[in-house]
Amino acid sequence: MKTGLSGALWQTTRAFLAMIACAFATAVPTLAQDYPAQLIRLVVPYPPGGSTDIVARNFAALLTKELGQNVLVENRPGAATNIGADAVAKARPDGYTLLFGTSGQVLNPIFGPVPPFDLMSSLDPVSPVVRVPFIVAAHKDAPFSTPRELVAAARASPGKFSISSPQLDLYVDLLKSRAGIDLLHVTYKGGAAAATDAISGQVNMVYALVPVLIPQLQGGRLKALGVASNRRLAVLPGVPTFVEAGIDYEATVWFGLLAPAGTPKTILNRLSQATQKIAESAAFTDKLTPIGAVAVSATPEEFRAQLVAETAFWQQVAKSMPHLVAPDAKK
């Protein structure tokens, strides 16, 4: 049984806690409404100077103008994007630490290296920003110039033709499976070396992201066979898609904006709306189109649905191609 003093103390304590809770509840919307009121860190999980970093810095400059607050790029490379993504997942959900994520956020939990966090419960999707498709290009004297011709030649001589890539086993194996062909896949540490050996004829073809091969294609050192997007690219209008050739194959990587889980919805929407304006601006698209990249945007809800669908797709791929799953991702 409580004494009068302890009862009074209990009532005072309870009132104080209620006051704290009320103040906190009203403070969060106020902070969200004033967003952004300070510098924003955009974490890029790759080293400076690469294609992801370049796109991120262009985006950050335009986001700075849209929000009226500086957006600073912070490079946090390592562990196939897991280090940078984990840092954001553990950051305060106040909109001032964001992730310039990639398709790796979907692929890593399935194929490895497995991140120390759960994508869907640790990060809030904001909006995709850019999509970049893959392309298959060949030595200029290769006996095929289109996806249909490649498939016909590969089926006539299984295992005869070689294709290089910067360790893109997942995408190349999926292409071979969907096209029903057998190619000798030779992996390299980087896209430049993979392209160089295709140019010299050490391998017949190279598989890489479009921006990696644009200079060689435009310089006539390689010829484009097919692009792995759902439609032709403005920068390569004469290059057919694999879908046009009757092959159910589309392979692109995305760059997108994600925030720590629990970020107020008003902030997520503010960032998504700003991204949409950037994606529709000539200042952004004029930099992307010449390299074969496409500006995109979506609402947070649409982006989340996209990630859920992609996760389901790649989980099915993993079941059909278990040899591509790293030991730490096998359960």
Kinemage of the C-alpha trace (Angstrom):
@kinemage 1
@onewidth
@group {chain A} dominant
@subgroup {mainchain}
@vectorlist {calphas} color= white
{ca met a 1} P 0.000 0.000 0.000
{ca lys a 2} L 1.389 3.441 -1.050
{ca thr a 3} L 1.934 6.166 1.581
{ca gly a 4} L 0.693 9.682 0.859
{ca leu a 5} L 4.185 10.837 -0.017
{ca ser a 6} L 4.916 7.986 -2.411
{ca gly a 7} L 1.492 8.388 -4.010
{ca ala a 8} L 2.123 12.079 -4.617
{ca leu a 9} L 5.528 11.282 -6.021
{ca trp a 10} L 3.990 8.688 -8.317
{ca gln a 11} L 1.392 11.165 -9.573
{ca thr a 12} L 4.075 13.807 -10.174
{ca thr a 13} L 6.302 11.334 -12.024
{ca arg a 14} L 3.439 10.134 -14.199
{ca ala a 15} L 2.488 13.694 -15.079
{ca phe a 16} L 6.104 14.488 -15.949
{ca leu a 17} L 6.378 11.440 -18.213
{ca ala a 18} L 3.116 12.365 -19.931
{ca met a 19} L 4.435 15.881 -20.522
{ca ile a 20} L 7.655 14.454 -22.066
{ca ala a 21} L 5.676 12.117 -24.326
{ca cys a 22} L 3.408 14.933 -25.451
{ca ala a 23} L 6.334 17.213 -26.185
{ca phe a 24} L 8.075 14.513 -28.189
{ca ala a 25} L 4.933 13.709 -30.142
{ca thr a 26} L 4.478 17.333 -31.154
{ca ala a 27} L 8.176 17.891 -31.850
{ca val a 28} L 8.516 15.213 -34.524
{ca pro a 29} L 5.895 16.685 -36.905
{ca thr a 30} L 7.367 20.145 -36.340
{ca leu a 31} L 10.846 18.949 -37.270
{ca ala a 32} L 9.427 17.186 -40.338
{ca gln a 33} L 7.570 20.322 -41.425
{ca asp a 34} L 10.748 22.396 -41.150
{ca tyr a 35} L 12.757 19.873 -43.179
{ca pro a 36} L 15.423 20.405 -44.317
{ca ala a 37} L 16.964 22.752 -41.775
{ca gln a 38} L 20.571 21.559 -41.981
{ca leu a 39} L 23.098 19.830 -44.241
{ca ile a 40} L 22.078 16.434 -45.657
{ca arg a 41} L 24.593 13.590 -46.044
{ca leu a 42} L 24.140 11.382 -49.107
{ca val a 43} L 26.055 8.154 -48.516
{ca val a 44} L 27.413 6.548 -51.700
{ca pro a 45} L 28.542 2.939 -51.063
{ca tyr a 46} L 31.250 3.123 -53.743
{ca pro a 47} L 34.652 4.855 -54.010
{ca pro a 48} L 34.960 8.356 -55.501
{ca gly a 49} L 35.338 8.690 -59.259
{ca gly a 50} L 33.294 5.699 -60.422
{ca ser a 51} L 30.084 5.823 -62.449
{ca thr a 52} L 27.872 5.539 -59.358
{ca asp a 53} L 29.746 8.363 -57.644
{ca ile a 54} L 29.507 10.610 -60.709
{ca val a 55} L 25.751 10.091 -61.048
{ca ala a 56} L 25.286 10.604 -57.297
{ca arg a 57} L 27.178 13.900 -57.323
{ca asn a 58} L 25.119 15.209 -60.250
{ca phe a 59} L 21.969 14.207 -58.388
{ca ala a 60} L 23.189 15.737 -55.115
{ca ala a 61} L 23.881 19.076 -56.803
{ca leu a 62} L 20.349 19.200 -58.204
{ca leu a 63} L 18.813 17.982 -54.935
{ca thr a 64} L 20.608 20.846 -53.185
{ca lys a 65} L 18.808 23.303 -55.474
{ca glu a 66} L 15.426 21.601 -55.024
{ca leu a 67} L 15.606 21.463 -51.227
{ca gly a 68} L 17.444 24.739 -50.654
{ca gln a 69} L 19.898 22.948 -48.378
{ca asn a 70} L 23.362 21.533 -49.084
{ca val a 71} L 23.533 17.819 -49.909
{ca leu a 72} L 27.016 16.457 -49.249
{ca val a 73} L 28.173 13.195 -50.859
{ca glu a 74} L 29.959 10.875 -48.444
{ca asn a 75} L 31.699 7.834 -49.960
{ca arg a 76} L 31.499 4.707 -47.770
{ca pro a 77} L 32.677 1.827 -50.002
{ca gly a 78} L 33.201 -1.792 -49.053
{ca ala a 79} L 31.571 -5.228 -48.734
{ca ala a 80} L 29.702 -4.872 -52.033
{ca thr a 81} L 27.819 -1.748 -50.798
{ca asn a 82} L 26.956 -3.285 -47.393
{ca ile a 83} L 29.185 -0.971 -45.345
{ca gly a 84} L 27.639 2.241 -46.602
{ca ala a 85} L 24.107 0.864 -46.526
{ca asp a 86} L 24.531 -0.414 -42.968
{ca ala a 87} L 25.744 3.005 -41.826
{ca val a 88} L 22.552 4.580 -43.141
{ca ala a 89} L 20.345 1.830 -41.715
{ca lys a 90} L 21.758 2.658 -38.262
{ca ala a 91} L 21.517 6.442 -38.646
{ca arg a 92} L 18.849 8.642 -37.035
{ca pro a 93} L 15.626 8.567 -39.078
{ca asp a 94} L 15.458 12.331 -39.477
{ca gly a 95} L 16.105 12.717 -43.210
{ca tyr a 96} L 19.618 14.073 -42.797
{ca thr a 97} L 21.430 10.833 -43.633
{ca leu a 98} L 20.367 9.191 -46.898
{ca leu a 99} L 21.617 6.302 -49.009
{ca phe a 100} L 22.280 6.473 -52.727
{ca gly a 101} L 21.555 2.772 -53.000
{ca thr a 102} L 21.815 0.341 -55.884
{ca ser a 103} L 20.382 -2.975 -57.021
{ca gly a 104} L 22.955 -4.546 -54.724
{ca gln a 105} L 20.636 -3.806 -51.805
{ca val a 106} L 18.212 -6.381 -53.256
{ca leu a 107} L 20.794 -8.861 -54.540
{ca asn a 108} L 23.151 -9.080 -51.563
{ca pro a 109} L 20.685 -10.666 -49.101
{ca ile a 110} L 19.943 -13.358 -51.704
{ca phe a 111} L 23.303 -14.044 -53.360
{ca gly a 112} L 25.750 -12.587 -50.815
{ca pro a 113} L 27.590 -11.002 -49.233
{ca val a 114} L 24.703 -10.889 -46.788
{ca pro a 115} L 24.331 -7.474 -45.103
{ca pro a 116} L 24.011 -7.132 -41.313
{ca phe a 117} L 20.530 -5.629 -41.665
{ca asp a 118} L 17.194 -6.419 -43.285
{ca leu a 119} L 16.488 -4.252 -46.320
{ca met a 120} L 12.755 -3.874 -45.987
{ca ser a 121} L 12.645 -3.304 -42.215
{ca ser a 122} L 15.837 -1.226 -41.841
{ca leu a 123} L 15.519 1.200 -44.764
{ca asp a 124} L 12.607 3.244 -46.095
{ca pro a 125} L 12.507 3.459 -49.913
{ca val a 126} L 12.171 7.035 -51.186
{ca ser a 127} L 12.444 6.869 -54.980
{ca pro a 128} L 14.501 5.283 -57.731
{ca val a 129} L 16.708 7.850 -59.463
{ca val a 130} L 18.384 6.207 -62.453
{ca arg a 131} L 18.194 2.956 -64.388
{ca val a 132} L 21.167 1.699 -66.376
{ca pro a 133} L 20.828 -1.307 -68.702
{ca phe a 134} L 23.411 -3.900 -69.639
{ca ile a 135} L 24.521 -4.476 -73.208
{ca val a 136} L 26.281 -7.206 -75.160
{ca ala a 137} L 28.900 -5.981 -77.639
{ca ala a 138} L 31.153 -8.014 -79.900
{ca his a 139} L 34.472 -7.838 -81.687
{ca lys a 140} L 33.915 -5.956 -84.930
{ca asp a 141} L 34.606 -9.113 -87.005
{ca ala a 142} L 32.369 -11.438 -84.970
{ca pro a 143} L 30.046 -13.550 -87.174
{ca phe a 144} L 26.894 -12.044 -85.633
{ca ser a 145} L 25.501 -8.539 -85.281
{ca thr a 146} L 22.109 -8.963 -83.582
{ca pro a 147} L 20.662 -11.005 -80.702
{ca arg a 148} L 18.957 -13.357 -83.179
{ca glu a 149} L 22.201 -13.996 -85.035
{ca leu a 150} L 24.062 -14.541 -81.769
{ca val a 151} L 21.528 -17.101 -80.577
{ca ala a 152} L 21.597 -18.950 -83.902
{ca ala a 153} L 25.411 -19.105 -83.927
{ca ala a 154} L 25.666 -20.133 -80.272
{ca arg a 155} L 23.099 -22.893 -80.647
{ca ala a 156} L 24.873 -24.197 -83.736
{ca ser a 157} L 28.221 -24.303 -81.876
{ca pro a 158} L 27.625 -24.699 -78.114
{ca gly a 159} L 30.516 -23.436 -75.995
{ca lys a 160} L 32.467 -22.107 -78.977
{ca phe a 161} L 31.903 -18.390 -78.412
{ca ser a 162} L 33.292 -16.524 -75.402
{ca ile a 163} L 31.932 -13.555 -73.495
{ca ser a 164} L 33.791 -11.435 -70.938
{ca ser a 165} L 32.386 -9.409 -68.042
{ca pro a 166} L 33.502 -7.676 -64.846
{ca gln a 167} L 32.388 -10.566 -62.606
{ca leu a 168} L 28.752 -10.373 -63.691
{ca asp a 169} L 28.126 -14.121 -63.429
{ca leu a 170} L 24.553 -13.643 -62.243
{ca tyr a 171} L 23.474 -11.589 -65.248
{ca val a 172} L 25.441 -13.544 -67.849
{ca asp a 173} L 24.174 -16.902 -66.579
{ca leu a 174} L 20.619 -15.585 -66.630
{ca leu a 175} L 21.096 -14.463 -70.241
{ca lys a 176} L 22.414 -17.881 -71.228
{ca ser a 177} L 19.484 -19.553 -69.507
{ca arg a 178} L 16.802 -17.301 -71.003
{ca ala a 179} L 18.315 -17.491 -74.514
{ca gly a 180} L 18.980 -21.217 -74.304
{ca ile a 181} L 22.621 -20.897 -75.330
{ca asp a 182} L 26.006 -22.041 -74.051
{ca leu a 183} L 28.722 -19.370 -73.957
{ca leu a 184} L 32.182 -19.539 -72.407
{ca his a 185} L 32.090 -16.859 -69.708
{ca val a 186} L 35.421 -15.232 -68.843
{ca thr a 187} L 35.371 -12.923 -65.807
{ca tyr a 188} L 37.617 -9.904 -65.222
{ca lys a 189} L 38.205 -7.608 -62.270
{ca gly a 190} L 36.847 -4.580 -64.160
{ca gly a 191} L 34.833 -3.563 -67.181
{ca ala a 192} L 37.761 -1.845 -68.924
{ca ala a 193} L 39.852 -5.030 -69.079
{ca ala a 194} L 36.846 -7.076 -70.191
{ca ala a 195} L 36.199 -4.621 -73.036
{ca thr a 196} L 39.865 -4.447 -74.042
{ca asp a 197} L 40.079 -8.192 -74.636
{ca ala a 198} L 36.891 -8.112 -76.707
{ca ile a 199} L 38.389 -5.332 -78.823
{ca ser a 200} L 41.603 -7.295 -79.356
{ca gly a 201} L 39.748 -10.507 -80.133
{ca gln a 202} L 40.880 -12.450 -77.058
{ca val a 203} L 37.180 -13.029 -76.442
{ca asn a 204} L 34.290 -12.771 -78.888
{ca met a 205} L 31.999 -10.551 -76.812
{ca val a 206} L 31.765 -8.412 -73.707
{ca tyr a 207} L 28.874 -7.934 -71.276
{ca ala a 208} L 28.805 -4.661 -69.335
{ca leu a 209} L 26.712 -1.656 -68.411
{ca val a 210} L 26.034 0.635 -71.361
{ca pro a 211} L 28.041 3.631 -70.019
{ca val a 212} L 31.144 1.427 -69.768
{ca leu a 213} L 31.044 0.533 -73.476
{ca ile a 214} L 29.673 3.723 -75.057
{ca pro a 215} L 33.150 5.086 -76.006
{ca gln a 216} L 34.163 1.816 -77.683
{ca leu a 217} L 30.839 1.513 -79.499
{ca gln a 218} L 30.867 5.077 -80.766
{ca gly a 219} L 34.521 4.743 -81.777
{ca gly a 220} L 33.786 1.621 -83.826
{ca arg a 221} L 36.089 -0.596 -81.768
{ca leu a 222} L 33.160 -2.808 -80.783
{ca lys a 223} L 29.762 -3.443 -82.321
{ca ala a 224} L 26.614 -3.526 -80.192
{ca leu a 225} L 24.534 -6.701 -80.483
{ca gly a 226} L 21.660 -6.146 -78.084
{ca val a 227} L 20.640 -4.037 -75.107
{ca ala a 228} L 19.029 -5.616 -72.054
{ca ser a 229} L 16.311 -3.000 -71.531
{ca asn a 230} L 12.597 -3.051 -72.274
{ca arg a 231} L 13.028 -0.485 -75.036
{ca arg a 232} L 15.774 0.869 -77.265
{ca leu a 233} L 18.039 3.610 -75.976
{ca ala a 234} L 18.087 7.113 -77.442
{ca val a 235} L 21.880 7.051 -77.623
{ca leu a 236} L 21.862 3.709 -79.521
{ca pro a 237} L 18.632 3.797 -81.553
{ca gly a 238} L 19.815 1.172 -84.025
{ca val a 239} L 20.574 -1.455 -81.389
{ca pro a 240} L 17.692 -3.897 -80.769
{ca thr a 241} L 16.667 -5.219 -77.370
{ca phe a 242} L 16.770 -8.896 -76.484
{ca val a 243} L 13.022 -8.717 -75.958
{ca glu a 244} L 12.602 -7.749 -79.622
{ca ala a 245} L 14.414 -10.944 -80.533
{ca gly a 246} L 11.900 -13.003 -78.579
{ca ile a 247} L 14.164 -13.498 -75.556
{ca asp a 248} L 12.551 -12.829 -72.182
{ca tyr a 249} L 15.550 -10.985 -70.856
{ca glu a 250} L 15.748 -7.550 -69.282
{ca ala a 251} L 18.680 -6.647 -67.034
{ca thr a 252} L 19.212 -3.204 -65.597
{ca val a 253} L 20.671 -1.846 -62.398
{ca trp a 254} L 19.048 0.994 -60.507
{ca phe a 255} L 20.356 3.760 -58.330
{ca gly a 256} L 17.872 5.032 -55.795
{ca leu a 257} L 17.291 7.055 -52.675
{ca leu a 258} L 16.656 5.295 -49.360
{ca ala a 259} L 16.395 6.557 -45.782
{ca pro a 260} L 16.687 4.954 -42.337
{ca ala a 261} L 13.505 3.121 -41.328
{ca gly a 262} L 11.152 5.303 -39.328
{ca thr a 263} L 11.846 8.499 -41.239
{ca pro a 264} L 8.662 10.648 -41.101
{ca lys a 265} L 6.416 10.170 -44.105
{ca thr a 266} L 6.316 13.904 -44.803
{ca ile a 267} L 10.104 13.857 -45.258
{ca leu a 268} L 9.980 10.788 -47.497
{ca asn a 269} L 7.361 12.468 -49.667
{ca arg a 270} L 9.339 15.723 -49.784
{ca leu a 271} L 12.407 13.855 -51.010
{ca ser a 272} L 10.385 11.797 -53.487
{ca gln a 273} L 8.761 14.900 -54.979
{ca ala a 274} L 12.151 16.583 -55.309
{ca thr a 275} L 13.525 13.494 -57.047
{ca gln a 276} L 10.623 13.514 -59.501
{ca lys a 277} L 11.374 17.109 -60.457
{ca ile a 278} L 15.040 16.242 -60.955
{ca ala a 279} L 14.202 13.197 -63.079
{ca glu a 280} L 12.079 15.387 -65.343
{ca ser a 281} L 14.662 18.154 -65.659
{ca ala a 282} L 16.882 18.643 -68.679
{ca ala a 283} L 19.753 19.428 -66.322
{ca phe a 284} L 19.721 15.762 -65.258
{ca thr a 285} L 18.517 13.916 -68.355
{ca asp a 286} L 20.968 15.736 -70.618
{ca lys a 287} L 23.817 14.228 -68.610
{ca leu a 288} L 22.329 10.717 -68.551
{ca thr a 289} L 21.043 10.196 -72.093
{ca pro a 290} L 24.465 10.361 -73.830
{ca ile a 291} L 25.785 7.544 -71.623
{ca gly a 292} L 22.743 5.291 -71.981
{ca ala a 293} L 21.254 5.868 -68.536
{ca val a 294} L 17.601 6.729 -67.905
{ca ala a 295} L 16.234 9.063 -65.208
{ca val a 296} L 13.311 7.588 -63.244
{ca ser a 297} L 11.250 8.386 -60.157
{ca ala a 298} L 8.421 6.948 -58.074
{ca thr a 299} L 6.535 7.460 -54.843
{ca pro a 300} L 7.883 5.752 -51.707
{ca glu a 301} L 5.036 3.244 -51.927
{ca glu a 302} L 5.772 2.459 -55.574
{ca phe a 303} L 9.477 2.075 -54.878
{ca arg a 304} L 8.779 -0.307 -51.993
{ca ala a 305} L 6.530 -2.395 -54.243
{ca gln a 306} L 9.330 -2.473 -56.832
{ca leu a 307} L 11.824 -3.763 -54.256
{ca val a 308} L 9.396 -6.437 -53.078
{ca ala a 309} L 8.820 -7.597 -56.676
{ca glu a 310} L 12.544 -7.623 -57.470
{ca thr a 311} L 13.286 -9.602 -54.318
{ca ala a 312} L 10.727 -12.236 -55.294
{ca phe a 313} L 12.154 -12.424 -58.829
{ca trp a 314} L 15.760 -12.891 -57.735
{ca gln a 315} L 14.780 -15.410 -55.080
{ca gln a 316} L 13.324 -17.549 -57.865
{ca val a 317} L 16.507 -17.099 -59.897
{ca ala a 318} L 18.545 -18.237 -56.886
{ca lys a 319} L 16.456 -21.389 -56.602
{ca ser a 320} L 17.001 -22.209 -60.278
{ca met a 321} L 20.710 -21.306 -60.207
{ca pro a 322} L 21.977 -22.266 -56.729
{ca his a 323} L 25.601 -22.264 -57.929
{ca leu a 324} L 25.448 -18.452 -57.998
{ca val a 325} L 24.555 -18.174 -54.310
{ca ala a 326} L 27.502 -17.420 -52.031
{ca pro a 327} L 28.036 -19.724 -49.017
{ca asp a 328} L 27.075 -17.003 -46.516
{ca ala a 329} L 23.725 -16.509 -48.298
{ca lys a 330} L 22.721 -20.170 -48.267
{ca lys a 331} L 20.269 -21.133 -45.566
